[in-house]
Amino acid sequence: MAEHTPFLAREDDGDEYEHHPIKIAPANSHFKRPIAVLTTLVAFLSFGIFALLIASYVMVSTGPFIYIWSSKEAIRDLAIVVSIS
């Protein structure tokens, strides 16, 4: 039997094969850098969108627009959503 499966069985003379354990890294260690990059990207985009919402609110408030109440409410709602995330 040892001739057919030398790596799975002991040899007949009682010597055991030398065992080298393989250290397996946890799965989340492979994703630390991509998660950090995505977190940075999402934070940057959130700040950018929040700045655009403030600028659009100022433009709608100070510009010569008529019927701006629905625009102000929409901008306020979007700002709330962006500030939560």
Secondary structure, 3 states (H helix, E strand, C coil): CCCCCCCCCCCCCCCCCCCCCCCCCCHHHHHHHHHHHHHHHHHHHHHHHHHHHHHHHHHHHHCCCCCCHHHHHHHHHHHHHHHHC
